[in-house]
Amino acid sequence: MATGLLMLAMFTVCYTLLAKKLNNGILTAPILFIGFGYLMAMTGMMPLAEAEHLLHIVAELALIILLFLDAAQINLKALRQRHQWPFRMLLIGLPLAVLLGTAAAAPFMTTYPLIVAALAAALLAPTDAALGQAVVSNEAVPERVRRALTLESGLNDGLALPVILLFASLTAEVMHQDATNWLLFGAKQLVFGPLVGGVMGTVGGILFLAAKRRKMTSATIEGIGAIAMAGAAYLSAGMVDGNGFISAFIAGLCFGNVIKGQCAFIYEFTESEGQMLSWGAFFLIGLAVLPEALAHLDASSLAIILISLFVVRPLAVWISLSGTDAAPLTKLFFGWFGPRGLATALFALLIVDQIDHEIGEYLLNLAVNAVWISAVLHGVTAVPFARWYGARMSDQEGAAEMAAVPPMRPEDPADPA
């Protein structure tokens, strides 16, 4: 155990020393940390008994905190001016991805009921901003495009969770409710989650500013309050049957736009400690569940994953953006950069013990294989595709993608800049 932890620490140190160079190449942090976790599993240097349980905890914490802090950096005023693309991808593209994914998966899952194919499609629908970091942080990509990807990835996992839980309940009655109650359950998730998050984020922001004006807090500890607020929004939503992930995201959105840049922590954490939290989750995926998943990767599972990545997501996004001012190349860009990550793995872990064991293990292995395949495919294409796309867009005068937009982050009104 000690040897394994030492090697993990040294590996992390080595990565940080080369991070800038690696970020400009094809070996992204998720690829490397998943791979290193798998290597540790193969060598037996780290115990696997509690690794899956630890993965569940770390992945859930990472999602909650990063959703809150990513949302806190979004400028709502700017978002209201150009919000059509992400909202269409969420409200039209996400349901289409589940529907098309079900149709695509069903022929490869003939031994299971159709609802299992629908559950698989729902698990593969959420996207992960962490795996697409090389794109959303690449200034060669127009700001409006990066903003749309950030917002979509922040909200779609929370929107997908009620669907996943619904399909799981229809598979094995895990929610201990009959089918007539699923609409009420879904409505509570989608209504109470945002309500709780909005109230907590707004009130928290007001209290934060009041404490700051009276010099009752300091920059060294205010970040602790921000993380606690993210956790409180998540847990409070769950207590009223709301969606905790949506609640955390909306709480961050409201908090960030109340304080308007007056909490440096929300920008610094995602670029430092937040990265470490995400790396830890990917390492644990490679350590705890990847070996088993790889052993069960067959032709049918691979086909489902590749169709999801290359056909289902691109087609759903293309249809959802039809009639908008997005260029055809932008639709393809959005369609490809929908990497599967922490949400896909976490949601599979959430349901694996609550449904039929055989089905649960099959879906967990499918989800984990989708994550590492996505990490590789999207990782190796992120930088070159982003550069190529940015260059093509910069040559198109008057393109909607190149229109000037306000800053992404809420600005401090006291800042003369």
Sine and cosine of phi, psi and omega as CSV:
sin_phi,cos_phi,sin_psi,cos_psi,sin_omega,cos_omega
0.00,0.00,-0.76,0.65,-0.02,-1.00
-0.88,0.48,-0.64,0.77,0.00,-1.00
-0.90,0.43,-0.67,0.74,0.02,-1.00
-0.89,0.45,-0.69,0.73,0.03,-1.00
-0.91,0.42,-0.61,0.79,0.04,-1.00
-0.89,0.46,-0.69,0.73,0.00,-1.00
-0.91,0.41,-0.61,0.80,0.05,-1.00
-0.90,0.44,-0.69,0.73,0.02,-1.00
-0.88,0.47,-0.70,0.72,-0.01,-1.00
-0.92,0.39,-0.62,0.79,0.04,-1.00
-0.88,0.47,-0.68,0.74,0.00,-1.00
-0.91,0.42,-0.66,0.75,0.05,-1.00
-0.87,0.50,-0.73,0.68,-0.01,-1.00
-0.88,0.47,-0.64,0.77,0.01,-1.00
-0.90,0.43,-0.69,0.73,-0.03,-1.00
-0.89,0.45,-0.53,0.85,0.01,-1.00
-0.94,0.34,-0.40,0.92,-0.04,-1.00
-0.91,-0.42,0.15,0.99,-0.19,-0.98
-0.85,0.52,-0.70,0.71,-0.06,-1.00
-0.89,0.45,-0.68,0.73,0.02,-1.00
-0.92,0.39,-0.65,0.76,-0.01,-1.00
-0.92,0.38,-0.58,0.82,-0.01,-1.00
-0.91,0.42,-0.35,0.94,0.03,-1.00
-1.00,-0.06,0.10,0.99,0.00,-1.00
-0.87,-0.49,-0.42,-0.91,-0.09,-1.00
-0.98,-0.18,-0.17,0.98,-0.02,-1.00
-1.00,-0.07,1.00,-0.02,-0.03,-1.00
-0.99,0.15,0.24,-0.97,0.01,-1.00
-0.86,0.51,-0.72,0.69,0.03,-1.00
-0.85,0.53,-0.66,0.75,0.03,-1.00
-0.86,0.50,-0.76,0.65,-0.09,-1.00
-0.92,0.38,-0.67,0.75,-0.06,-1.00
-0.97,0.26,-0.57,0.82,0.12,-0.99
-0.89,0.46,-0.71,0.71,0.00,-1.00
-0.89,0.46,-0.65,0.76,0.00,-1.00
-0.93,0.37,-0.61,0.79,0.06,-1.00
-0.88,0.48,-0.67,0.74,0.03,-1.00
-0.90,0.45,-0.64,0.76,0.03,-1.00
-0.88,0.47,-0.67,0.74,0.03,-1.00
-0.90,0.45,-0.60,0.80,0.03,-1.00
-0.92,0.40,-0.65,0.76,-0.04,-1.00
-0.94,0.35,-0.55,0.83,-0.02,-1.00
-0.99,0.12,-0.28,0.96,0.00,-1.00
0.96,0.26,0.30,0.95,-0.04,-1.00
-0.98,0.21,-0.26,0.97,0.02,-1.00
-0.78,-0.63,0.68,-0.73,-0.02,-1.00
-0.93,0.37,0.61,-0.79,-0.06,-1.00
-0.98,-0.21,-0.12,0.99,-0.13,-0.99
-0.84,0.55,-0.71,0.70,-0.06,-1.00
-0.96,-0.28,0.08,1.00,-0.11,-0.99
-0.91,0.42,-0.64,0.77,-0.03,-1.00
-0.92,0.38,-0.64,0.77,0.05,-1.00
-0.90,0.44,-0.67,0.74,0.04,-1.00
-0.90,0.43,-0.61,0.79,0.05,-1.00
-0.86,0.51,-0.70,0.71,0.00,-1.00
-0.84,0.54,-0.72,0.69,-0.04,-1.00
-0.92,0.40,-0.75,0.66,-0.06,-1.00
-0.91,0.42,-0.69,0.72,-0.02,-1.00
-0.90,0.45,-0.64,0.76,-0.01,-1.00
-0.93,0.38,-0.68,0.73,0.05,-1.00
-0.88,0.48,-0.69,0.72,0.00,-1.00
-0.87,0.49,-0.71,0.71,-0.01,-1.00
-0.89,0.46,-0.72,0.69,-0.05,-1.00
-0.88,0.47,-0.78,0.63,-0.08,-1.00
-0.93,0.37,-0.70,0.72,-0.05,-1.00
-0.95,0.32,-0.55,0.83,0.09,-1.00
-0.89,0.46,-0.72,0.70,0.00,-1.00
-0.88,0.47,-0.75,0.66,-0.10,-1.00
-0.96,0.27,-0.57,0.82,0.08,-1.00
-0.89,0.45,-0.67,0.74,0.00,-1.00
-0.92,0.40,-0.57,0.82,-0.03,-1.00
-0.90,0.43,-0.28,0.96,-0.01,-1.00
-1.00,-0.06,0.00,1.00,-0.05,-1.00
-1.00,0.00,0.75,-0.66,0.03,-1.00
-1.00,0.09,0.96,-0.27,-0.05,-1.00
-0.88,0.48,-0.61,0.79,0.01,-1.00
-0.88,0.48,-0.70,0.72,0.03,-1.00
-0.93,0.37,-0.60,0.80,-0.04,-1.00
-0.89,0.45,-0.62,0.78,-0.02,-1.00
-0.90,0.43,-0.42,0.91,-0.02,-1.00
-0.98,0.20,-0.51,0.86,-0.04,-1.00
-0.59,-0.80,0.97,0.24,-0.09,-1.00
-0.90,-0.44,0.01,1.00,-0.17,-0.99
-0.89,0.46,-0.70,0.72,-0.09,-1.00
-0.89,0.46,-0.83,0.56,-0.05,-1.00
-0.90,0.44,-0.60,0.80,-0.01,-1.00
-0.92,0.39,-0.61,0.79,0.06,-1.00
-0.92,0.40,-0.65,0.76,0.02,-1.00
-0.91,0.41,-0.52,0.85,0.01,-1.00
-0.98,0.20,-0.75,0.67,-0.14,-0.99
-0.99,0.11,-0.44,0.90,0.02,-1.00
-0.93,-0.38,-0.74,0.68,-0.08,-1.00
-0.91,0.42,-0.67,0.74,-0.03,-1.00
-0.91,0.41,-0.76,0.65,0.07,-1.00
-0.87,0.49,-0.61,0.79,0.04,-1.00
-0.90,0.44,-0.62,0.78,0.01,-1.00
-0.89,0.46,-0.63,0.77,0.04,-1.00
-0.93,0.38,-0.69,0.72,-0.02,-1.00
-0.91,0.42,-0.76,0.65,0.01,-1.00
-0.92,0.39,-0.60,0.80,0.03,-1.00
-0.90,0.43,-0.60,0.80,0.06,-1.00
-0.89,0.45,-0.72,0.69,0.01,-1.00
-0.89,0.45,-0.58,0.81,-0.01,-1.00
-0.96,0.26,-0.58,0.82,-0.07,-1.00
-0.99,0.16,-0.52,0.86,-0.11,-0.99
-0.81,0.59,-0.70,0.72,-0.01,-1.00
-0.89,0.45,-0.37,0.93,0.00,-1.00
-1.00,-0.10,-0.03,1.00,-0.06,-1.00
-0.77,-0.63,0.71,0.70,-0.09,-1.00
-0.92,0.38,-0.33,0.94,0.01,-1.00
-0.99,0.15,-0.13,0.99,-0.01,-1.00
-0.91,-0.41,0.39,-0.92,0.10,-0.99
-0.88,0.47,0.37,-0.93,-0.02,-1.00
-0.87,0.50,-0.53,0.85,-0.02,-1.00
-0.89,0.45,-0.44,0.90,0.04,-1.00
-0.94,0.34,-0.62,0.78,0.08,-1.00
-0.89,0.45,-0.63,0.78,0.05,-1.00
-0.91,0.43,-0.63,0.77,0.04,-1.00
-0.90,0.43,-0.66,0.75,0.05,-1.00
-0.88,0.47,-0.68,0.73,0.00,-1.00
-0.89,0.45,-0.64,0.77,0.01,-1.00
-0.92,0.40,-0.60,0.80,0.03,-1.00
-0.91,0.41,-0.55,0.84,-0.05,-1.00
-1.00,0.01,-0.03,1.00,-0.06,-1.00
-0.99,0.17,-0.64,0.77,-0.05,-1.00
-0.90,0.44,0.55,-0.84,0.05,-1.00
-0.92,-0.40,0.25,-0.97,-0.16,-0.99
-0.77,-0.64,0.87,-0.49,0.02,-1.00
-0.92,0.40,-0.47,0.88,-0.02,-1.00
-0.89,0.46,-0.66,0.75,0.02,-1.00
-0.95,0.30,-0.37,0.93,0.01,-1.00
-0.98,-0.20,0.30,0.95,-0.06,-1.00
-0.85,0.52,-0.58,0.81,0.00,-1.00
-0.90,0.43,-0.34,0.94,0.03,-1.00
-1.00,-0.02,-0.79,0.62,-0.11,-0.99
-0.95,0.32,-0.25,0.97,0.06,-1.00
-0.97,-0.25,0.03,1.00,-0.03,-1.00
-1.00,0.05,0.92,-0.39,-0.07,-1.00
-0.94,0.33,-0.15,0.99,0.10,-0.99
-0.94,0.35,-0.43,0.90,0.03,-1.00
-0.99,0.11,0.74,-0.68,-0.01,-1.00
-0.80,0.59,0.57,-0.82,-0.07,-1.00
-0.85,0.52,-0.65,0.76,-0.04,-1.00
-0.89,0.45,-0.60,0.80,0.00,-1.00
-0.94,0.35,-0.70,0.71,0.01,-1.00
-0.90,0.44,-0.62,0.78,0.01,-1.00
-0.90,0.43,-0.66,0.75,-0.01,-1.00
-0.89,0.45,-0.68,0.73,0.01,-1.00
-0.91,0.42,-0.64,0.77,0.00,-1.00
-0.90,0.44,-0.73,0.69,-0.02,-1.00
-0.91,0.41,-0.69,0.73,-0.02,-1.00
-0.88,0.48,-0.75,0.67,-0.04,-1.00
-0.92,0.39,-0.46,0.89,0.03,-1.00
-0.95,0.30,-0.55,0.84,-0.08,-1.00
-0.99,-0.15,-0.46,0.89,-0.19,-0.98
-0.94,0.34,-0.48,0.88,0.03,-1.00
-0.93,0.36,-0.62,0.79,0.06,-1.00
-0.92,0.39,-0.57,0.82,0.02,-1.00
-0.96,0.28,-0.49,0.87,-0.02,-1.00
-0.98,0.22,-0.46,0.89,-0.10,-1.00
-0.86,0.50,-0.70,0.71,0.04,-1.00
-0.86,0.51,-0.60,0.80,0.03,-1.00
-0.91,0.42,-0.67,0.74,0.01,-1.00
-0.89,0.46,-0.72,0.69,0.00,-1.00
-0.91,0.41,-0.58,0.81,0.06,-1.00
-0.89,0.45,-0.77,0.64,-0.01,-1.00
-0.90,0.45,-0.59,0.81,0.05,-1.00
-0.91,0.42,-0.64,0.77,0.00,-1.00
-0.92,0.39,-0.60,0.80,0.05,-1.00
-0.94,0.34,-0.43,0.90,0.02,-1.00
-0.96,0.26,-0.67,0.74,-0.13,-0.99
-0.62,-0.79,0.26,0.97,-0.01,-1.00
0.81,0.59,0.65,0.76,-0.05,-1.00
-0.93,0.36,-0.36,0.93,0.00,-1.00
-1.00,0.07,-0.03,1.00,0.00,-1.00
0.83,0.56,0.67,0.74,0.07,-1.00
-0.63,-0.78,0.47,-0.88,0.01,-1.00
-0.98,0.20,0.20,-0.98,-0.14,-0.99
-0.90,0.44,-0.38,0.92,-0.03,-1.00
-0.95,0.33,-0.23,0.97,-0.04,-1.00
-0.99,-0.11,-0.03,1.00,-0.12,-0.99
-0.93,0.36,-0.52,0.85,0.04,-1.00
-0.91,0.43,-0.66,0.75,0.04,-1.00
-0.90,0.44,-0.68,0.73,0.02,-1.00
-0.87,0.50,-0.74,0.67,-0.01,-1.00
-0.90,0.44,-0.63,0.78,0.01,-1.00
-0.90,0.44,-0.67,0.74,0.04,-1.00
-0.87,0.49,-0.69,0.73,0.00,-1.00
-0.86,0.52,-0.71,0.71,-0.13,-0.99
-1.00,0.08,-0.28,0.96,0.00,-1.00
-0.98,-0.19,-0.78,0.63,-0.07,-1.00
-0.94,0.34,-0.55,0.84,0.02,-1.00
-0.85,0.52,-0.84,0.55,0.03,-1.00
-0.88,0.47,-0.60,0.80,0.00,-1.00
-0.89,0.46,-0.76,0.65,0.01,-1.00
-0.88,0.47,-0.72,0.70,-0.01,-1.00
-0.89,0.46,-0.66,0.75,0.00,-1.00
-0.90,0.45,-0.69,0.72,0.00,-1.00
-0.91,0.42,-0.74,0.68,-0.06,-1.00
-0.92,0.40,-0.65,0.76,0.01,-1.00
-0.92,0.39,-0.67,0.75,-0.01,-1.00
-0.93,0.37,-0.77,0.64,0.00,-1.00
-0.89,0.46,-0.68,0.74,0.02,-1.00
-0.87,0.49,-0.65,0.76,0.03,-1.00
-0.90,0.43,-0.66,0.75,0.03,-1.00
-0.89,0.45,-0.71,0.71,0.02,-1.00
-0.90,0.43,-0.61,0.79,0.02,-1.00
-0.88,0.48,-0.72,0.69,-0.01,-1.00
-0.91,0.41,-0.63,0.78,0.02,-1.00
-0.88,0.47,-0.69,0.72,0.02,-1.00
-0.91,0.41,-0.59,0.81,-0.02,-1.00
-0.93,0.36,-0.65,0.76,0.02,-1.00
-0.89,0.45,-0.58,0.81,-0.02,-1.00
-1.00,0.01,0.10,1.00,0.02,-1.00
0.83,0.56,0.66,0.75,0.02,-1.00
-1.00,-0.06,-0.08,1.00,0.02,-1.00
-0.70,-0.71,0.04,-1.00,-0.01,-1.00
-0.58,-0.82,0.30,-0.95,-0.05,-1.00
-0.90,0.44,-0.43,0.90,-0.05,-1.00
-0.97,0.26,-0.37,0.93,-0.05,-1.00
-0.87,-0.50,-0.18,0.98,-0.06,-1.00
-0.91,0.43,-0.45,0.90,0.03,-1.00
-0.91,0.42,-0.52,0.86,0.04,-1.00
-0.88,0.47,-0.65,0.76,0.03,-1.00
-0.90,0.43,-0.60,0.80,0.01,-1.00
-0.90,0.43,-0.70,0.72,0.02,-1.00
-0.91,0.41,-0.66,0.75,0.03,-1.00
-0.89,0.46,-0.59,0.81,0.02,-1.00
-0.91,0.41,-0.63,0.78,0.05,-1.00
-0.87,0.49,-0.72,0.69,0.02,-1.00
-0.90,0.43,-0.62,0.78,-0.01,-1.00
-0.91,0.41,-0.64,0.77,0.02,-1.00
-0.90,0.44,-0.67,0.74,0.01,-1.00
-0.90,0.44,-0.76,0.65,-0.06,-1.00
-0.94,0.34,-0.62,0.79,-0.01,-1.00
-0.90,0.43,-0.65,0.76,0.03,-1.00
-0.89,0.46,-0.66,0.75,0.00,-1.00
-0.89,0.45,-0.50,0.87,-0.02,-1.00
-0.94,0.34,-0.36,0.93,0.02,-1.00
-0.91,-0.42,0.39,0.92,0.01,-1.00
0.91,0.41,0.39,0.92,0.10,-0.99
-1.00,0.04,0.20,-0.98,0.02,-1.00
-1.00,0.09,0.89,-0.45,-0.07,-1.00
-0.92,0.39,-0.56,0.83,-0.01,-1.00
-0.94,0.34,-0.68,0.74,0.07,-1.00
-0.90,0.44,-0.66,0.75,0.00,-1.00
-0.86,0.51,-0.70,0.71,0.00,-1.00
-0.89,0.46,-0.66,0.75,-0.01,-1.00
-0.92,0.40,-0.75,0.67,-0.02,-1.00
-0.91,0.42,-0.61,0.79,0.05,-1.00
-0.87,0.50,-0.69,0.72,0.04,-1.00
-0.90,0.44,-0.64,0.77,0.01,-1.00
-0.87,0.48,-0.73,0.68,-0.01,-1.00
-0.94,0.34,-0.68,0.73,0.00,-1.00
-0.86,0.50,-0.75,0.67,-0.04,-1.00
-0.89,0.45,-0.56,0.83,-0.04,-1.00
-1.00,0.04,-0.14,0.99,0.18,-0.98
-1.00,0.07,-0.71,0.71,-0.06,-1.00
-0.99,0.15,-0.34,0.94,0.11,-0.99
0.76,0.65,0.87,0.50,0.13,-0.99
0.99,0.15,0.09,1.00,-0.07,-1.00
-1.00,-0.01,0.31,0.95,0.09,-1.00
-0.70,-0.71,0.99,-0.11,-0.07,-1.00
-0.88,0.47,-0.40,0.92,-0.07,-1.00
-0.85,0.53,-0.65,0.76,-0.10,-1.00
-0.91,0.41,-0.35,0.94,0.07,-1.00
-1.00,-0.02,-0.58,0.82,-0.09,-1.00
-0.98,0.22,-0.59,0.81,-0.09,-1.00
-0.89,0.46,-0.73,0.69,-0.05,-1.00
-0.90,0.44,-0.37,0.93,-0.02,-1.00
-0.99,-0.11,-0.02,1.00,-0.01,-1.00
-0.70,-0.72,-1.00,0.02,-0.04,-1.00
-0.88,0.48,-0.58,0.81,0.02,-1.00
-0.89,0.46,-0.61,0.80,0.06,-1.00
-0.89,0.45,-0.67,0.74,-0.01,-1.00
-0.90,0.44,-0.63,0.78,0.03,-1.00
-0.89,0.45,-0.69,0.72,0.04,-1.00
-0.90,0.43,-0.69,0.73,0.03,-1.00
-0.87,0.49,-0.65,0.76,0.01,-1.00
-0.88,0.48,-0.64,0.77,0.02,-1.00
-0.90,0.43,-0.69,0.73,0.01,-1.00
-0.92,0.38,-0.59,0.81,0.07,-1.00
-0.87,0.49,-0.69,0.72,-0.02,-1.00
-0.93,0.36,-0.52,0.86,0.10,-0.99
-0.88,0.48,-0.73,0.68,0.02,-1.00
-0.90,0.43,-0.58,0.82,-0.04,-1.00
-0.98,0.20,-0.73,0.68,-0.23,-0.97
-1.00,0.00,-0.61,0.79,-0.17,-0.99
-0.82,-0.57,-0.29,0.96,-0.04,-1.00
-0.91,0.41,-0.67,0.75,0.00,-1.00
-0.84,0.55,-0.70,0.71,0.02,-1.00
-0.92,0.40,-0.64,0.77,-0.01,-1.00
-0.90,0.43,-0.69,0.72,0.01,-1.00
-0.88,0.47,-0.59,0.81,0.00,-1.00
-0.91,0.41,-0.37,0.93,-0.02,-1.00
-0.94,-0.34,0.25,0.97,0.04,-1.00
-0.99,0.15,0.97,-0.26,0.02,-1.00
-0.92,-0.39,-0.04,-1.00,-0.09,-1.00
-0.89,0.46,-0.62,0.78,-0.03,-1.00
-0.93,0.36,-0.66,0.75,0.03,-1.00
-0.90,0.43,-0.68,0.74,0.02,-1.00
-0.88,0.47,-0.64,0.76,0.01,-1.00
-0.89,0.45,-0.69,0.72,0.01,-1.00
-0.87,0.50,-0.70,0.71,-0.03,-1.00
-0.91,0.42,-0.74,0.67,-0.05,-1.00
-0.92,0.38,-0.61,0.79,0.06,-1.00
-0.91,0.42,-0.62,0.78,0.04,-1.00
-0.88,0.48,-0.68,0.73,-0.06,-1.00
-0.97,0.23,-0.68,0.73,-0.15,-0.99
-1.00,-0.08,-0.34,0.94,-0.08,-1.00
-0.84,-0.54,-0.82,0.57,-0.15,-0.99
-0.89,0.46,-0.84,0.55,-0.01,-1.00
-0.88,0.48,-0.78,0.63,0.01,-1.00
-0.85,0.53,-0.66,0.75,-0.02,-1.00
-0.93,0.38,-0.68,0.74,0.01,-1.00
-0.89,0.46,-0.68,0.74,0.01,-1.00
-0.92,0.39,-0.68,0.73,-0.01,-1.00
-0.86,0.52,-0.73,0.68,-0.01,-1.00
-0.91,0.42,-0.66,0.75,-0.05,-1.00
-0.91,0.42,-0.47,0.88,-0.03,-1.00
-0.99,-0.12,0.07,1.00,0.04,-1.00
-0.89,0.46,0.71,-0.70,-0.01,-1.00
1.00,0.03,-0.04,1.00,0.05,-1.00
-1.00,-0.08,0.02,-1.00,0.01,-1.00
-1.00,0.03,0.18,0.98,0.04,-1.00
-0.95,0.32,0.72,-0.69,0.03,-1.00
-0.94,0.33,0.42,-0.91,0.03,-1.00
-0.81,0.58,-0.63,0.77,0.01,-1.00
-0.91,0.41,-0.57,0.82,0.04,-1.00
-0.92,0.38,-0.63,0.77,0.05,-1.00
-0.88,0.48,-0.66,0.75,0.04,-1.00
-0.92,0.39,-0.62,0.78,0.00,-1.00
-0.89,0.45,-0.74,0.67,0.06,-1.00
-0.88,0.48,-0.67,0.74,-0.05,-1.00
-0.90,0.45,-0.61,0.79,-0.02,-1.00
-0.98,0.20,-0.69,0.72,-0.09,-1.00
-1.00,0.07,0.95,0.31,0.15,-0.99
-0.75,-0.66,0.90,0.44,-0.09,-1.00
-0.91,0.41,0.57,-0.82,0.06,-1.00
-1.00,-0.03,0.68,-0.73,-0.09,-1.00
-0.53,-0.85,-0.78,-0.62,-0.14,-0.99
-0.86,0.50,-0.64,0.77,-0.05,-1.00
-0.89,0.45,-0.69,0.72,0.00,-1.00
-0.87,0.50,-0.72,0.69,0.01,-1.00
-0.92,0.38,-0.70,0.72,-0.05,-1.00
-0.91,0.42,-0.70,0.71,-0.03,-1.00
-0.91,0.42,-0.57,0.82,0.07,-1.00
-0.91,0.41,-0.63,0.77,0.05,-1.00
-0.91,0.42,-0.54,0.84,-0.01,-1.00
-0.90,0.43,-0.57,0.82,-0.12,-0.99
-0.98,-0.22,-0.19,0.98,-0.16,-0.99
-0.88,0.48,-0.58,0.82,-0.03,-1.00
-1.00,-0.01,-0.01,1.00,-0.10,-1.00
-0.95,-0.32,-0.08,1.00,0.02,-1.00
-0.83,-0.56,0.00,-1.00,0.02,-1.00
-0.75,0.67,0.72,-0.69,-0.12,-0.99
-0.85,0.53,-0.71,0.70,-0.04,-1.00
-0.89,0.46,-0.70,0.72,0.01,-1.00
-0.92,0.39,-0.67,0.74,-0.01,-1.00
-0.88,0.48,-0.71,0.70,0.02,-1.00
-0.91,0.41,-0.63,0.78,0.02,-1.00
-0.88,0.48,-0.72,0.69,-0.04,-1.00
-0.94,0.35,-0.59,0.81,0.05,-1.00
-0.90,0.44,-0.72,0.70,0.02,-1.00
-0.89,0.45,-0.63,0.78,0.04,-1.00
-0.89,0.46,-0.70,0.71,-0.02,-1.00
-0.90,0.43,-0.70,0.71,-0.03,-1.00
-0.92,0.40,-0.65,0.76,0.05,-1.00
-0.90,0.44,-0.59,0.81,0.05,-1.00
-0.90,0.44,-0.61,0.79,-0.03,-1.00
-0.91,0.41,-0.75,0.66,-0.06,-1.00
-0.95,0.30,-0.57,0.82,0.05,-1.00
-0.91,0.42,-0.66,0.75,0.05,-1.00
-0.90,0.43,-0.66,0.75,0.02,-1.00
-0.85,0.52,-0.66,0.75,0.00,-1.00
-0.95,0.32,-0.80,0.61,-0.09,-1.00
-0.91,0.42,-0.72,0.69,-0.01,-1.00
-0.97,0.25,-0.50,0.86,0.04,-1.00
-0.91,0.41,-0.71,0.70,-0.06,-1.00
-0.96,0.28,-0.35,0.94,-0.02,-1.00
-0.98,-0.18,-0.21,0.98,-0.14,-0.99
-0.85,0.53,-0.85,0.53,-0.10,-1.00
-0.93,0.37,-0.79,0.62,-0.02,-1.00
-0.89,0.45,-0.64,0.77,-0.01,-1.00
-0.93,0.37,-0.65,0.76,0.01,-1.00
-0.89,0.46,-0.67,0.74,0.03,-1.00
-0.90,0.43,-0.71,0.71,0.00,-1.00
-0.89,0.45,-0.71,0.70,0.00,-1.00
-0.90,0.44,-0.70,0.71,0.01,-1.00
-0.87,0.50,-0.65,0.76,0.02,-1.00
-0.91,0.41,-0.65,0.76,0.01,-1.00
-0.91,0.42,-0.66,0.75,-0.02,-1.00
-0.93,0.37,-0.60,0.80,-0.02,-1.00
-0.91,0.40,-0.36,0.93,0.03,-1.00
-1.00,0.09,-0.13,0.99,-0.07,-1.00
-0.97,-0.24,0.99,-0.10,-0.02,-1.00
-0.92,0.40,0.68,-0.74,0.03,-1.00
0.99,0.16,0.05,1.00,0.01,-1.00
-0.91,0.40,0.60,-0.80,-0.01,-1.00
-0.87,0.49,-0.52,0.85,-0.02,-1.00
-0.90,0.43,-0.48,0.88,-0.10,-1.00
-1.00,-0.09,0.04,1.00,0.00,-1.00
-0.89,0.46,0.61,-0.79,0.01,-1.00
-0.91,0.42,0.72,-0.70,0.02,-1.00
-0.77,-0.64,0.45,-0.90,0.04,-1.00
-0.89,0.45,0.27,-0.96,-0.01,-1.00
-0.84,0.54,0.52,-0.86,0.00,-1.00
-0.93,0.38,-0.63,0.78,-0.10,-1.00
-1.00,0.01,0.60,-0.80,0.12,-0.99
-0.88,0.48,0.75,-0.67,-0.06,-1.00
-0.99,-0.13,0.54,-0.84,0.06,-1.00
-0.95,0.32,0.87,-0.49,-0.02,-1.00
-0.89,0.46,-0.32,0.95,0.02,-1.00
-0.99,0.14,-0.14,0.99,-0.02,-1.00
-1.00,0.06,0.89,-0.46,-0.05,-1.00
-0.89,0.45,-0.35,0.94,0.01,-1.00
-0.95,0.33,0.00,0.00,0.00,0.00
